[in-house]
Amino acid sequence: MWYEGRTLDHIVISHRIRLARNLVDYKFPVKMNQQEAYEVIRHLKVELAQLIGYDFDFIELEAISDIEKQKLVETHLISPLLSQIHLPTMVICNKERDISIMINEEDHIRVQCMQGGQSIQKTWETASKLDDDIGKVLEYAFHKEYGHMTSCITNVGTGLRASFMVHLPMLSKTGHISKIFESLQKLGIQIRGMYGEGTKVLGNIYQISNQLTLGRSETDLIAIVKNVTQNLVEKEEYIRTHLSETTKRGLINKLYRSYGILRYARELSVEEAMELLSDVKLGFEMGIYDFKKPSHNLYEMMLMCQEGVVLSGSQSIKENIPLNILRAEHIRKHLEI
């Protein structure tokens, strides 16, 4: 899975390239009825099965449970919106789960390529090649002057969103985050929770992305978001390395307490678990702890404590064990060194 491995144990957790595309001769999803949505899925299944070298799984969301849908949202393979749409929808994933193609979300096709760490250029090359390969078997709705036609005006043009997932606990704790984000929004940069538009911030994890896609090249858009992200990283690092002795002593005490709670708590809400895991992630990033890291990276553990992931992997659902108890058990198990 893309979220496994040590590349995620950093301020910059991961990155994603997303491309919005629509087909000619079909209504946009917002105007489609059930039969028309089924026709898009049928057409795409036939055509995209021809692509060589991707080994895709085709998952129709009507055929899976709500818990399985929630897990797909929590592991970033689909958007919260796609899980809630009542029309026929589908996600196409590769075996590694670092490529997903959402069908009949806001647009007919949403291509996503994700990886841990900061090396977004290679991911862009992967997304661009996939986009070209899809374009060889399907005809995109494209305007010579305006570029790709999309349901939302902010996606017209390249249809590209470049985003980084970042962990900014010290900017959050010191209150600097609000003013910084206000200024970034004026520059066309969006700051969202870890699951994108309309989701709240959990565990001091933020998604940084471009807002508009028209009038700039894909390379320029990626460079802008990358530069903004690097600037945020530098601000976060500066605070971490310029703490007063008194502040640092208090922080160390808090981070050890957070680790202790996670190791021994018997019930945890998702909000509390995410905040505590954020503290522990910070402790390891700053080299504060005097013991080894757990076998799983801390962001992976953040995903593991989400509702859908916990319930989909639990054998205790039939016994009606409360979710907060299952979550605490899950974290204790994976926090073992």
C-alpha positions as CSV (number, residue, x, y, z in Angstrom):
1,M,0.0,0.0,0.0
2,W,1.2,3.6,-0.7
3,Y,0.9,4.5,3.0
4,E,3.3,1.8,4.2
5,G,7.0,2.4,4.8
6,R,9.3,4.9,6.5
7,T,9.0,7.7,3.9
8,L,5.8,8.8,5.8
9,D,7.7,9.5,9.0
10,H,8.3,13.2,8.1
11,I,6.5,16.5,8.2
12,V,5.6,15.9,4.6
13,I,3.7,12.7,4.8
14,S,2.6,12.1,1.2
15,H,1.6,13.7,-2.1
16,R,-1.1,13.2,-4.8
17,I,-1.7,14.1,-8.4
18,R,-5.4,14.2,-9.4
19,L,-6.7,14.8,-12.9
20,A,-10.4,15.6,-13.7
21,R,-11.7,14.4,-17.0
22,N,-15.0,14.0,-18.8
23,L,-16.1,12.1,-21.9
24,V,-17.7,13.4,-25.0
25,D,-21.2,12.2,-25.8
26,Y,-22.2,11.8,-22.2
27,K,-23.9,14.2,-19.8
28,F,-21.8,15.4,-16.8
29,P,-22.6,13.1,-13.7
30,V,-24.6,15.9,-12.0
31,K,-27.1,15.6,-14.9
32,M,-27.1,11.8,-15.4
33,N,-29.9,9.4,-14.4
34,Q,-29.3,5.8,-13.2
35,Q,-29.3,4.3,-16.6
36,E,-26.9,6.9,-18.0
37,A,-24.5,6.4,-15.1
38,Y,-24.6,2.6,-15.7
39,E,-23.8,3.2,-19.3
40,V,-20.7,5.2,-18.4
41,I,-19.5,2.4,-16.1
42,R,-20.1,-0.3,-18.7
43,H,-18.3,1.7,-21.3
44,L,-15.3,2.4,-19.1
45,K,-15.0,-1.2,-17.9
46,V,-14.8,-2.3,-21.5
47,E,-12.3,0.3,-22.6
48,L,-10.0,0.6,-19.6
49,A,-9.7,-3.2,-19.4
50,Q,-7.6,-2.9,-22.6
51,L,-4.9,-0.9,-20.9
52,I,-1.7,-2.9,-20.7
53,G,0.5,-3.0,-17.6
54,Y,-1.9,-1.7,-14.9
55,D,-3.6,-4.9,-13.7
56,F,-6.7,-3.0,-12.5
57,D,-9.4,-4.1,-10.0
58,F,-12.9,-2.7,-10.9
59,I,-14.9,-2.1,-7.8
60,E,-18.6,-1.1,-8.2
61,L,-19.6,0.7,-5.0
62,E,-23.1,-0.5,-5.1
63,A,-21.7,-4.1,-4.6
64,I,-19.8,-3.4,-1.4
65,S,-20.8,-2.6,2.2
66,D,-20.9,0.9,3.8
67,I,-17.9,-0.2,6.0
68,E,-15.9,-1.1,2.9
69,K,-16.8,2.2,1.3
70,Q,-15.7,4.0,4.4
71,K,-12.4,2.2,4.4
72,L,-11.8,3.3,0.8
73,V,-12.4,6.9,1.8
74,E,-10.1,6.6,4.8
75,T,-7.3,5.1,2.8
76,H,-7.7,7.9,0.2
77,L,-8.8,5.6,-2.7
78,I,-12.1,7.4,-3.1
79,S,-13.4,10.8,-2.0
80,P,-16.1,11.2,0.7
81,L,-18.4,12.5,-2.1
82,L,-18.1,9.4,-4.2
83,S,-19.1,7.2,-1.2
84,Q,-22.3,9.3,-0.8
85,I,-23.5,9.5,-4.4
86,H,-26.7,7.5,-5.1
87,L,-26.0,7.0,-8.8
88,P,-24.0,3.9,-9.9
89,T,-20.3,4.7,-9.2
90,M,-17.0,2.7,-9.4
91,V,-13.4,2.9,-8.4
92,I,-10.6,1.3,-10.4
93,C,-7.4,0.5,-8.5
94,N,-4.1,-1.1,-9.2
95,K,-2.8,-3.9,-6.9
96,E,-0.4,-1.5,-5.1
97,R,-3.3,0.9,-4.4
98,D,-1.2,3.9,-5.3
99,I,-3.4,4.5,-8.4
100,S,-7.2,4.9,-8.2
101,I,-9.6,6.1,-10.8
102,M,-13.0,7.3,-9.5
103,I,-15.9,7.0,-11.9
104,N,-19.0,9.2,-11.8
105,E,-18.0,11.4,-9.0
106,E,-18.2,15.2,-9.9
107,D,-16.7,14.2,-13.2
108,H,-16.8,11.0,-15.2
109,I,-13.2,10.2,-14.5
110,R,-10.9,11.3,-11.6
111,V,-7.4,9.9,-11.9
112,Q,-5.4,9.8,-8.7
113,C,-1.8,8.8,-8.2
114,M,-0.4,8.8,-4.6
115,Q,2.9,8.1,-2.9
116,G,4.5,8.7,0.5
117,G,7.1,11.4,0.8
118,Q,7.9,14.5,-1.3
119,S,9.0,13.1,-4.7
120,I,6.0,14.4,-6.6
121,Q,7.7,14.6,-10.0
122,K,7.8,10.9,-10.5
123,T,4.2,10.6,-9.4
124,W,3.2,13.3,-12.0
125,E,5.0,11.3,-14.7
126,T,3.0,8.2,-13.7
127,A,-0.3,10.2,-13.7
128,S,0.5,11.9,-17.1
129,K,1.3,8.5,-18.7
130,L,-1.9,7.0,-17.4
131,D,-3.9,10.0,-18.6
132,D,-2.3,9.6,-22.1
133,D,-3.0,5.9,-22.1
134,I,-6.7,6.5,-21.2
135,G,-6.9,9.2,-23.8
136,K,-5.9,6.6,-26.5
137,V,-9.0,4.5,-25.8
138,L,-11.5,7.2,-24.8
139,E,-12.3,10.7,-26.2
140,Y,-12.1,13.4,-23.6
141,A,-14.3,16.5,-23.6
142,F,-11.7,19.1,-24.5
143,H,-11.9,22.8,-25.7
144,K,-9.1,24.2,-27.8
145,E,-9.0,27.5,-25.8
146,Y,-10.1,26.4,-22.3
147,G,-8.7,22.9,-22.0
148,H,-10.5,20.0,-20.3
149,M,-14.2,20.6,-19.6
150,T,-15.2,19.8,-16.1
151,S,-18.3,20.1,-13.9
152,C,-16.7,22.6,-11.6
153,I,-15.2,25.8,-13.1
154,T,-12.2,25.6,-10.8
155,N,-11.1,22.4,-12.6
156,V,-11.4,23.7,-16.1
157,G,-8.0,23.8,-17.9
158,T,-5.5,21.3,-16.9
159,G,-7.9,19.6,-14.5
160,L,-4.9,19.0,-12.3
161,R,-4.8,19.2,-8.5
162,A,-1.4,18.7,-6.9
163,S,-1.5,18.2,-3.2
164,F,0.8,17.4,-0.2
165,M,-0.3,15.9,3.1
166,V,1.6,17.6,5.9
167,H,1.9,17.2,9.7
168,L,2.1,20.7,11.3
169,P,1.6,20.2,15.0
170,M,3.8,23.1,16.2
171,L,2.3,25.6,13.8
172,S,-1.1,24.5,15.2
173,K,-0.1,24.5,18.9
174,T,1.4,28.0,18.7
175,G,-1.6,29.5,16.8
176,H,0.5,30.5,13.7
177,I,-1.5,28.3,11.4
178,S,-4.6,30.5,11.0
179,K,-2.8,33.6,9.8
180,I,-0.6,31.6,7.4
181,F,-3.6,29.8,5.9
182,E,-5.5,33.1,5.4
183,S,-2.6,34.5,3.4
184,L,-2.2,31.3,1.3
185,Q,-5.9,31.3,0.4
186,K,-5.5,34.7,-1.1
187,L,-2.8,33.2,-3.3
188,G,-5.0,30.4,-4.7
189,I,-3.8,27.7,-2.3
190,Q,-6.4,25.5,-0.5
191,I,-5.9,24.1,2.9
192,R,-8.2,21.2,3.9
193,G,-8.5,18.4,6.4
194,M,-6.8,15.0,5.6
195,Y,-9.8,13.8,3.6
196,G,-10.2,16.9,1.4
197,E,-13.0,19.3,0.8
198,G,-15.5,19.7,3.7
199,T,-13.5,17.5,6.1
200,K,-12.2,18.7,9.5
201,V,-8.6,18.7,10.5
202,L,-7.6,15.7,12.6
203,G,-4.2,15.1,14.2
204,N,-2.8,18.3,12.8
205,I,-2.8,16.8,9.3
206,Y,-3.4,19.2,6.5
207,Q,-3.9,18.8,2.8
208,I,-2.3,21.6,0.7
209,S,-3.3,22.0,-2.9
210,N,-3.8,24.4,-5.8
211,Q,-7.3,25.9,-6.2
212,L,-7.4,26.9,-9.9
213,T,-6.2,24.8,-12.9
214,L,-6.8,27.3,-15.7
215,G,-4.1,29.5,-17.2
216,R,-1.0,27.7,-15.9
217,S,0.8,24.6,-17.0
218,E,0.8,21.4,-15.0
219,T,4.5,21.9,-14.3
220,D,3.9,25.4,-12.9
221,L,1.0,24.3,-10.7
222,I,3.0,21.5,-9.2
223,A,5.9,23.8,-8.6
224,I,3.7,26.4,-6.8
225,V,2.2,23.8,-4.4
226,K,5.6,22.2,-3.8
227,N,7.2,25.6,-3.0
228,V,4.3,26.5,-0.6
229,T,4.6,23.2,1.1
230,Q,8.4,23.6,1.5
231,N,7.8,27.0,3.0
232,L,5.4,25.5,5.6
233,V,7.9,22.8,6.4
234,E,10.6,25.4,7.1
235,K,8.3,27.4,9.4
236,E,7.3,24.2,11.3
237,E,11.0,23.2,11.6
238,Y,12.0,26.6,12.8
239,I,9.5,26.5,15.7
240,R,10.6,23.0,16.6
241,T,14.3,24.0,16.8
242,H,13.8,27.4,18.6
243,L,11.8,26.4,21.6
244,S,12.8,27.9,25.0
245,E,14.0,25.4,27.6
246,T,10.9,25.8,29.6
247,T,8.6,25.2,26.6
248,K,10.6,22.3,25.4
249,R,10.5,20.7,28.9
250,G,6.7,21.0,28.9
251,L,6.5,19.6,25.4
252,I,8.6,16.6,26.2
253,N,6.4,15.8,29.2
254,K,3.3,16.1,27.1
255,L,4.6,13.9,24.4
256,Y,5.6,11.1,26.8
257,R,2.2,11.4,28.5
258,S,0.5,11.0,25.0
259,Y,2.6,7.9,24.3
260,G,1.6,6.4,27.7
261,I,-2.1,7.0,27.1
262,L,-1.9,5.3,23.7
263,R,0.0,2.3,25.2
264,Y,-2.5,1.7,28.0
265,A,-5.9,3.3,27.1
266,R,-8.9,1.0,26.8
267,E,-11.2,3.4,25.0
268,L,-10.4,6.1,22.5
269,S,-12.5,8.3,20.3
270,V,-11.1,9.1,16.8
271,E,-10.5,12.7,17.7
272,E,-8.5,11.8,20.9
273,A,-6.6,9.0,19.1
274,M,-5.6,11.3,16.3
275,E,-4.4,14.1,18.6
276,L,-2.3,11.6,20.7
277,L,-0.9,10.0,17.6
278,S,0.0,13.4,16.3
279,D,2.0,14.0,19.5
280,V,3.7,10.7,19.2
281,K,4.6,11.3,15.6
282,L,6.0,14.7,16.6
283,G,8.0,13.0,19.4
284,F,9.7,10.6,17.0
285,E,10.2,13.3,14.3
286,M,12.0,15.5,16.9
287,G,14.1,12.6,18.3
288,I,12.6,13.1,21.8
289,Y,11.8,9.5,22.7
290,D,14.5,7.3,24.1
291,F,13.0,4.1,22.6
292,K,12.7,2.7,19.1
293,K,9.9,3.5,16.7
294,P,7.0,1.0,16.3
295,S,7.0,-1.3,13.3
296,H,4.3,0.8,11.6
297,N,4.8,4.4,10.6
298,L,2.6,6.8,12.6
299,Y,0.5,8.0,9.7
300,E,-0.3,4.4,8.9
301,M,-1.5,4.1,12.5
302,M,-3.6,7.2,12.1
303,L,-5.3,5.5,9.1
304,M,-5.7,2.3,11.2
305,C,-7.7,4.1,13.9
306,Q,-10.3,5.4,11.4
307,E,-13.8,3.8,11.7
308,G,-13.9,2.0,8.4
309,V,-10.4,0.6,8.8
310,V,-11.0,-0.6,12.3
311,L,-14.3,-2.2,11.6
312,S,-13.3,-3.8,8.3
313,G,-10.4,-5.6,10.0
314,S,-12.2,-6.6,13.2
315,Q,-13.6,-10.0,14.0
316,S,-15.4,-8.5,17.0
317,I,-18.2,-6.6,15.2
318,K,-20.7,-9.5,15.6
319,E,-20.0,-9.3,19.4
320,N,-21.1,-5.6,19.4
321,I,-17.9,-4.4,21.0
322,P,-17.9,-0.6,21.0
323,L,-15.8,1.1,18.3
324,N,-13.8,3.1,20.9
325,I,-12.7,-0.1,22.5
326,L,-11.8,-1.7,19.2
327,R,-9.8,1.4,18.3
328,A,-7.8,1.4,21.5
329,E,-7.0,-2.3,21.1
330,H,-6.0,-1.7,17.5
331,I,-3.6,1.1,18.5
332,R,-2.1,-0.8,21.4
333,K,-1.4,-3.8,19.2
334,H,0.4,-1.7,16.5
335,L,2.2,0.6,18.9
336,E,4.3,-2.4,20.1
337,I,8.0,-1.9,19.4
